[in-house]
C-alpha cells in the first residue's frame, strides 16, 4: 500500500527487477531501454480502450438519470458489459468504402484522429514520477498534438466524396480553429503563475494552493473552449443531426467508425486531465494516494462535461462562432492582463 503513495519508488522497483532479469539471462540492457517505451505505449493503449468503454457506459447512465430513466440494464450488472458488446459488434461489422472516395485519405484519416488523441498521453503527469516524458515545454506539445486532430476530420469529410461529410468537416475545422485561440489563452495565466511550461512542475507548484483559486475565470474559459474543441454538446455542430447524418464520419462503418468514436472519448479524458493538472492541483491531495487524487479530479471534470451535454441545448453555428470571437477571446485577454497585474504586485 505504501508504494501507491510513492509512485516513483514503485516504478524504480519494477525497472530494477526487469534489469536484474536481463542481467541474469545475459541479455544486453540496451534491449530493456527499447522495451520500456513499448511497454508504456501498450499500457496507454490498454488504458485508453478500457477507459473509453467505461466512459461510454458512464455517459449512458448519466444521461439516463438526468432524463429520469434507467439506461442500459440488460448486458451485465446495470449494463456494464454493453460497451464490450458494442465493441464486438463494430469489429465484426463490414467496412464499407464508397466507390468514389479517395481511398488512401479515406483509410488514413481515422488513424490520424486516433493517433493525435493518444499523443497527448505522453506528457500527462499521473503521479510523482509517473510521466512517460516530462518535457520542459509540455503544454506547447499538448496543444500542438491535440490541434492536429482537425486534419483527420477534414480529410475524412473531403475524402468520402459526400457533400454532407464535407460540410461537417468544414464546420468542424472552423469550430476547432476558433475555439483553439481562447483555450490556449486561458492557460497563459497558469504559465505566468508557475513560470514554467512543464506539466510536472506546474503540479508541484500547486502543492499548497490550487490554481483554480487564482484563475477561476481561466478555468471556466478553458472548460467551455475545450468542450467545443472536442465537438461535445452544446457545441457538436460537425455532427449534423438536423441533416439526419453523422457529420464528417457519415460514410464510415465498422472499426473505422469505432476509431473516431474512441478518439472522441480519448480526447474528453485528455482535456479533463489537462484541467486537473493546470487548475486542480494534479495529484496533490491529503490522505489518499496521488494517483487516486488524479483520477478523482479528472473524472469529476468528465462528469461536469457530461452533465453539460445533457442539460444545455445545441446552439446555432452563427451563435457558436460569435460566442468564441466576441465573448471568450476578449475575456481570455482580460484574464491575462489581470494575471499580469497580480504577478507584478504580489510576486
N, C-alpha and C positions, 0 to 999 in steps of 0.2 A: 504493500500500500504506500510505503514511503516513496517508492520510485515514481508514483504518479505525481507527487509534488516536486520531484526533481527530474524533469524530462531529459535534461542534458546528461545526467548520470545514467539514466536508462539507455539512452542512445549510445553512450560510450561503452557501456557494458555489452550491448549487442555487438558493437563493432569489434571490441576486444575478443569476444567469443568467436566471431567469424574469422578474425585474424589468426587466432590460435588454431582453428581447424585447418586453415590454409597452410600454416607453418607445419602442422603435424603431418599433413599428407604431401608436403614438399611441393605445394602449388605456389608459384610466384604471387606475391602480394599485389603486384600490378593488376592482376585479373580481379582482385577484390575491389580495387578502385574503379574498375569498369563495371563491376556487378552492382555496386551501390546505387548509381543513378538508375539502372534498370529496375532495381527493387523499388526505389522511390516512385518511379513512374507507374509501376504496376500497382503499388498501394494507392496512388492518387486515382488511377482509373477505376480500381475496385471501389474506392470510397465514392467516386462520382456516380457510379452505377447504382450502388445501394442507396446513396443519399437521394438521387433523383426519384427512385421508386418510392422512398419514404415521403418525399415532398409531394409527389402526385397523390398519394393516399391522404396525406395531411390536408392538402388543398380541397380534396373532395369532401372530407369530413368537416373542415372549417366552413366551406360554402354551404354544406347541408345544415349545419347548426344555425348559421346566420339566416337561412331560409326556412327554418323550423321543419326540417325533415331529417331522415336518418343517414342518407348517403349509402355507400356500398356496405353491405352486411353479409352477403352470402358466401364469398370465397374466403375462407379463413375467418378468424375471430374479428368481427367488425370490418370484414372486407380487407384485412391486412395483406392477403395474398393476391388481391385483384391487380395491382401493378405488375406482378410477376406473370399473371395470366395474359395481361395486355402486351407485355414484352414478348412472350412466346408467340402470340398472335401476329405481332408486327414482323418478327423474324421469319415466320412461316409464310407470310403474305408474298405474293408475286410482285417483283419490282418491275413496274411498267414504265417504259421510256417513250415519250412522244416521238412520233416518226420524224417530225420536222425540227426536233430540238437540236441544239448544238451539243453533241454528245459529251465531249471532253469537259466542257464547262459545266454541263448538267451534272456529271458524275462528281466533279471535284468540289462543287460549292458546299454541299453539306459537310464535307470533310473540313473545309476551311472554317465554317461556322463552329463546328465542334472543337477543332484544334485550338482556335483562338480562345475559346472558353476555358480549355484545360491549361493553357499557358499561364494564366493568372495565378494558378495554384503554386507556382514555383516560388514566389516571394511572400506568400501568406505566412505570418508567424503564428503557429498554432499554440505554442507554449515556449517557455525559455529553452533555447537550443533546438527547437523542433521547427526549423525552417530549411527548405531544400536549398535555397540560395539567399543569403542576406545581402542583397545588392545595396550599394551606397546611394543608388538612385531608384529604389524600389517603386516609389509612387509613379515616376515617369514611365518605368517599364510596364506597370499595371495599366495605365491609361493608354499607352501605345498598343499593348497586346489586345485589350478589350475593344478598342476602336476599330481593329482590323475585321471584326465580325461583319461589319456592314458591307464589306467587299463580297463575302459569301452570299449575303442576302441579295445584293444587286445582281450577282452572277446567276443566282437561282431564278430570279424574276425575268432576267433577259434571255437566258438560255432555253427556257421552257417553251418559247415561241407562243406565248399566250398573252393577250393584251391585259387580262386581269392580273396575272402574275407580274407583268411589267409595271403596272400601276402600283401594285403592292410593294414592289421593290423600290420604286421611286419615292413613294410615301415614307417608306422605312428609312431610306438614306437621308431624306430631308429632315425627318424627325430626329434621327440619331445625331446628325451633324449639328442641328440646332440646340439640342439639349446637352451635347458634349461640352459646350462652352460654359454654361452655368455650373455643370457638375465639376469641371476642372477648377473653375474659380472658387467653388465652395470649399475646397480643401486647401486653398492657398493660406487661409488663416491658420490652419493647423500647422502647416510648414513654417509659417512665421513664428509661431509659438515654440515649436520644437527645435527650430534651426537645423533641421536635417531632412533628407528625403528617404532615409532608411526606415522601413516599416518596423523593424525590431526596436530601433532607438526611439521611435515615436511612442511605442507601447511602454518602454522603460521610463520615458518622461512623464507618463501618466500614473506612476505608482502611488502618488498621493492625491492627485486631482485629475479627474477625467475631463477631457477637453470639451465634452458636451456642455459642461457648466460654463465654459468660457466662450464656446462657439455654438450657442443654441440656434442662431439664425443659419449658420453654416450647415449644421446637421439637417435642418428642415429643408434647405435648398438642395442638399445632397440627396436626400431620400426622394424628393419629388423628381429631380433630374434623373437619378438612377432608375427610377420606375419607368420613365419614358425611354431611357436608354436601352432597356431590355424588353421593350414593347409590352409592358404589363398594363392592364386596365387601371385607370380610365384612359390610358394613352396607347391603346392597342390598335391604332389606325391601320397599320400594314395588314392586319388580318381582317379583311373587309367582309364581315359577316352580313352587312347590309346588301352586298352583292351576291350572297349565297355561295361564296367561295372562301378558301382559307387564306387568300393573300398570295404572298410570294412563293409558297410551297404547295400550291394547288395541284400541280402536276406530279408531285412526289408521292410515293407509296412505299409500304414495307419498311425495310431497315433504313432507307434514306430519309423517309419522313421521321422515323424514330430518332435519327441523329439531330434533326432540327429541334425536335421536342426535348431531347436530352440536353441540347445546348441551351435552351431557354431556362430550364431549371438549374443547370450548372451556373449560368450567369446570375440567376437570382441568389444563389448561395454566395457567389463571389462578391456581389455588391453589398450583401449583408455582412460578410466577413470584413470587407473594407471599412464599412461603417463602424463595426466593432473595434477594429484596430485604430482607426483615426479619431473616433469620438467617444467610444465607450470603454476605453482603457484596456482593450485586448484581453489578455489572460489575467489581468490584475483583479484580485478579489479575496475576501477573507475566507478562512476555514477550508473551502473546497479546493481540490487540485486545480492548477491553472488551466489545463485542457478542458475541464468541466466548465469553468467560468467562460472560456472562449465559446464553447458550443451553446451554453445557455443564452449568452448575449446575441449570438448570431441567429439562433432560431427564434428569439424574441423579435428581432428585426424582420425575419421572414414572416412571422405571424402578422406583424403590422402591415406588411405588403399584401398579404392575402386578405386581411381584414379590409384594406382599402379597395382591393379589386372587387369584392362582393358587396361593397357599400355604395360607391360612387358610380354614377352613370358615365358612359363614354362621352367625350366632348368632340365637337366638330373639328375638322382639320384646320380651319382658319383660327379657331379659338386656341388650338394646340400650339400653333406657331406664334401667335401673338403673345400667349402666356410666357413662352420662353424668352422672346426678344424684348418684350415691353415690360415684363414684370420680374422674372427670375434673374436675368442678366444684370439689370441695374441694381437689384438687391445684392447680388454677389459682389459687385464692385463696392457697394456701400459697406458690406461686411469686411472687405479687405481694408478699406480706409479706417473703419473703426478699430480693427485689429492692429493696424499700424500705429494709431494713436495710443492704444493700450500698451503695446510693446515699448514705445518710446518713453512713456510716462512711468511704467511700473517695472521695467527690466533694465 
